[in-house]
Amino acid sequence: MPQVFKCSFCGSPIPPGTGSSFVRRDGRVLRFCSSKCKKSAIDFRRDPRRFKWTEAWKLRQRR
């Protein structure tokens, strides 16, 4: 049974066979559902809590 991962940036589930992985120098694996999430996290180093379309923002607003 293929495993379903969560996107490291937005928190949405990644269906098997889609998305991309990025391995940091320290060995930590980051998984992304789209190039939008990958660019936001790696290239622009954005904070997911500042974007309304991420799960982190939704959790922050519940408080």
N, C-alpha and C positions, 0 to 999 in steps of 0.2 A: 504494500500500500504506500503510495507516494506521500511524502510529508508536506503539509501546508505550513509555510513560514509567514511571519509578519514582517512588513516593511520596516526597516530600521529608522526611517524618517517619518512617514505618515501613519504607520501602525495598521494599515489595511492588510488583509490576508492576500498572499501571493499564490495563485493557483499553480499546480505542478506544470513544469515546462515553460513557465514565463518568468519574467524578471531577470535581474542580474545580481551577481555577487561581487563584492570588493573585499580583498584581504588586506588589512592594515599591516604595518611593519611589526607590530607587537603580536600578530597572529589572530587578532579578533576579526571575525567575519561579519561584514555588513551586507544585508540583503535589501534590494530595492525593487519596488513594483514597476517603476517607470524611470525614464531618463530625467523627468522633472524632479523626482525625489533624489536621484543620484547627484545631479548637478547642484541641487539646493544644499545637500549635506556635504559633499566633497569639495566642489569647486567654489561655492559661495560661502560655505561654513555657516549656514543659516540656522537659527534656533527654531525647532518645530513648534514651540509654544507660541510663536508669534503669527502663525498662519491658520486661518479659520478652517481650512480643509484637512487639518491633521487631527489625529486622535488626542495628541498632547494638548492642543488648544481646547478641545472639548472637555477634557478632564479638568483643566485649569479653570474653565468657566463654571463648572458645577459647584465649586467651593463657595 
